[in-house]
């Protein structure tokens, strides 16, 4: 197992490097100049030039790239152009709300979407199946911000059940935190749930046609046990794969959800940084997202080995 | 469980059973008016070809028919006096695994791949004896594994199905079926997916277990060899109806129905070919072929499998060389090497004045045309979305034959393999298994090869169809005159079609020579073992040797 983890981490290094490179050039080559933003509307060309020199933006691109990589390697992600704070600190300060939100969304998905998908497969072609699949199509089709505002309209403004804005840490006040998290987690989870329910359904449907399911019945298992004990564990691999891939979906969802509910997380930081053309933060964030993605996939690889004894790396 | 040894009442009584098919198929019922009994300590064999309704009958008894597709619409099935057709779902769950159990054809897919085998055996006990103590369950599992002669039960119960051999998996299935000493065990083609030597062991196991346990066995098979070896009573089925039934002595030696006679006649028997004089120069010469698979295990330990170990042989022009052996012996790897789908580590394949083992990509393209392959499963080896004609014309056109000429040749070949000219414009799914294999053969011949490599070309087919396809090979060889490497696990088939035969065991060609010489006077212990395991001694199939 240790060998596997080491191998996967080694494989992740080039991935992160490639992402870093792409990010660097993408931002440098896109129109817009952070020095202009920083200097403000009234600045003279000399002011702008001075700021560029201070930020190193006047040097040739390869030099900037090399300097930047060197700094990265030392764990220095740079300093925000606007707030002058280290990028790493900025991201670290915003981690908690995002992780709490993402965690709730994933738990919600696994608890709701997997059983729903399995039940839809079990009652294949019945009205239950159709209702679940219709919900799944709806979940795919409605953008997250629409769902967010609809939830606010219904549960916050009309019924006044949950607050519509802000974030409370569960480590400070668990109850208030839970109330604040319900709507954003739901908003974030909807697309994810739609995806997972669909994958679970087709995966379980495949497995239900397998010989060992017939064996399970021949042993005298009641139908419920056939589904949960025999079919679902064997359907797990594709479901886990999609949960892993779906984390990418979560990342984009986090940005939208945090804006809608005004949660001071990494997503909101991303939006602000992009709008302000704060290159160091955007770079740091994209790298951070890449690392999260690589980490999640490593975790998925390890889970594979645990759930399916046939898989060996 | 204290029933008398040979109770007069049958444990299973099937009367006038009818299972109906959904509308729009070629017949209304999968099974029609079927009736038979199974008594204690008795093996009743349901025999028939594919589509005869034998597996449907088994599933009907267990009530494992696919929901909404097949329904029991008439008759009664009584298990120890209880009418199962009237039993509810809960009652069936109590009976399945408890009073009746089932062993399936393909033990790899029939076992849950992510559950330890000990847990799978124990599950039967946990379902039906919920108050049995954990230690007791464990002891019973170990005893059962001992019973079905699984080696080292204490260690083996912790492994997963993919980690043991096919024969061992089937023993696990049988242990599961025996767990609660059910009155009835239904075995649906329990040895079809196994090697001959393993098949012989499993059949012996069934026989032995019957003397220890008081069960009756309903054995479903297509193989009259198996019937001859183990049956106490035979029921022959065709198109869902019973053709005839009786004790094996009567049915096998004095069949009253022409269909039964036809089936028995179609069982391959040892029949050797006349010797042919050796040719001046071989068409293909393989020398010292070596291929080792290396894999690294989870802990980084290296494992080596000698798939081919110093294999040498020749094939003369117009000759058929058989390669026999069990699964995993390297037969298919050899075939794949000849076509260079697989790169041998060392050795030579001399063909047409060139060494294929060292040939470049460009040379290979031409050589692949001259060596063509026919695969085992005709259902999977034709592109389902292309007309048969397209599949037949594609290869020659790729090698520069004008399209019109290729199409004419394809039509001619289809005629030659016994299919009409309209087959060109039809899709593979419109044909039966035997017809598809004819198409595959025509496809191989369309390339005008000098050598055909046939990997188990008839083992997916019913016996009566097998005989026809073998005849076709024979006739085509006479008319066209190609050499053939014929891979099979069935020694009887090998004796019918091969001039010479080579026996493979763990990657080595342990002996090679004229088929008749090898089979009459086997020089190697493994060859003798294979010959002894050929089923159907009582049928006289082995006796003609």
Interface residues (C-beta under 8 A of the other chain):
Chain A: X3 X210 X211 X212 X214 X215 X216 X217 X218 X219 X220 X221 X222 X223 X225 X230 X233 X234 X307 X308 X309 X310 X312 X313
Chain B: X62 X64 X89 X90 X93 X94 X95 X96 X97 X98 X101 X102 X104 X106 X109 X110 X111 X112 X113 X114 X115 X123 X124 X127 X128 X160 X162 X173 X176 X297 X298 X299 X300
